[in-house]
Amino acid sequence: MDKVKSLALANNLIERIGAKARHLFLSKQLWCSEAVLVTLNQGLRGGLPASLAEGLTVGMGGGIGGSGCLCGAVNGAVVALGLFLSGAGPSRRQSDKTVRTYAKRLNTAFISRFGTGCCRKLMHSKTRKGRSKRQCCAEQTAFTAEYAARLILVHRPELIQRADLDFLNRHHHRTEISLVRI
C-alpha cells in the first residue's frame, strides 16, 4: 500500500475513533474516560472485554472520581497508550519509556488545546464560552481519543488494517443498548 493511501486510511480511522468516543459520551452511555478507552480498545482490537475496559476507567470520569482533577478523557487515553504500547520481556523498559513519552505529549497537546488539564477549570463557565458542559466534554473526549489513536498508530501502523470499522461506524442509542442487554 502506498504512503498516501495509508495516510488517508489512518486519518479516516482517527476521525471515526473521535466520532465514536464523542457519540458514546454525548449519548450518556459512557463517561469520558470510559468512552476513550472503550473506543480505542474495541476500535483497534486491543483485546480487553468491553466490561473490563469500562471498569478500568469508571473511577476516572469527572476528573478522577468527580474530584475535578485531571480530565478523565486524558486518564482513559493514557490507559489506552499502556494497553497498546507497553511490552513485556527485555524490551519492556524501552516500551514503557515510549508510553511515558507519549502520555506526556498527549497531556501537553491537551493543555495546549484547552488551556488546562484540570476538569474543574475546564467546566468553569469562562472556559466553556457559553457551551454546555456536555458539549465541552464531548469535544475534549473526541480530541483525546483522536490524539491517542494518532500516537498509537504511529507506533503500531499494523493496527490500521485490523481496526473494527463495524464497531466504529455503529451508533447505538441508549435505549437500543438497554434492549440489547435484556
ChimeraX attribute file (.defattr): number of C-alpha atoms within 10 A of each C-alpha:
attribute: neighborCount
match mode: 1-to-1
recipient: residues
	/A:1	6
	/A:2	6
	/A:3	8
	/A:4	9
	/A:5	10
	/A:6	14
	/A:7	14
	/A:8	11
	/A:9	14
	/A:10	20
	/A:11	17
	/A:12	12
	/A:13	24
	/A:14	24
	/A:15	19
	/A:16	21
	/A:17	30
	/A:18	27
	/A:19	23
	/A:20	26
	/A:21	32
	/A:22	27
	/A:23	21
	/A:24	25
	/A:25	24
	/A:26	20
	/A:27	16
	/A:28	14
	/A:29	17
	/A:30	20
	/A:31	26
	/A:32	36
	/A:33	33
	/A:34	31
	/A:35	34
	/A:36	38
	/A:37	31
	/A:38	32
	/A:39	29
	/A:40	32
	/A:41	22
	/A:42	20
	/A:43	25
	/A:44	25
	/A:45	16
	/A:46	18
	/A:47	11
	/A:48	14
	/A:49	13
	/A:50	15
	/A:51	10
	/A:52	11
	/A:53	25
	/A:54	20
	/A:55	13
	/A:56	16
	/A:57	25
	/A:58	20
	/A:59	17
	/A:60	25
	/A:61	26
	/A:62	23
	/A:63	23
	/A:64	18
	/A:65	13
	/A:66	15
	/A:67	14
	/A:68	19
	/A:69	18
	/A:70	22
	/A:71	30
	/A:72	33
	/A:73	32
	/A:74	29
	/A:75	24
	/A:76	30
	/A:77	31
	/A:78	23
	/A:79	20
	/A:80	26
	/A:81	23
	/A:82	18
	/A:83	18
	/A:84	22
	/A:85	21
	/A:86	18
	/A:87	15
	/A:88	10
	/A:89	6
	/A:90	8
	/A:91	10
	/A:92	13
	/A:93	13
	/A:94	13
	/A:95	17
	/A:96	17
	/A:97	13
	/A:98	17
	/A:99	24
	/A:100	17
	/A:101	11
	/A:102	19
	/A:103	22
	/A:104	13
	/A:105	15
	/A:106	20
	/A:107	21
	/A:108	14
	/A:109	16
	/A:110	20
	/A:111	13
	/A:112	11
	/A:113	12
	/A:114	16
	/A:115	13
	/A:116	17
	/A:117	23
	/A:118	18
	/A:119	21
	/A:120	16
	/A:121	18
	/A:122	23
	/A:123	19
	/A:124	11
	/A:125	12
	/A:126	10
	/A:127	15
	/A:128	16
	/A:129	10
	/A:130	9
	/A:131	12
	/A:132	12
	/A:133	14
	/A:134	15
	/A:135	14
	/A:136	17
	/A:137	24
	/A:138	25
	/A:139	17
	/A:140	24
	/A:141	33
	/A:142	27
	/A:143	25
	/A:144	31
	/A:145	32
	/A:146	24
	/A:147	23
	/A:148	28
	/A:149	29
	/A:150	18
	/A:151	18
	/A:152	22
	/A:153	20
	/A:154	12
	/A:155	13
	/A:156	13
	/A:157	15
	/A:158	11
	/A:159	18
	/A:160	20
	/A:161	13
	/A:162	11
	/A:163	18
	/A:164	18
	/A:165	16
	/A:166	9
	/A:167	16
	/A:168	21
	/A:169	13
	/A:170	10
	/A:171	14
	/A:172	15
	/A:173	14
	/A:174	14
	/A:175	11
	/A:176	10
	/A:177	11
	/A:178	11
	/A:179	8
	/A:180	9
	/A:181	7
	/A:182	5
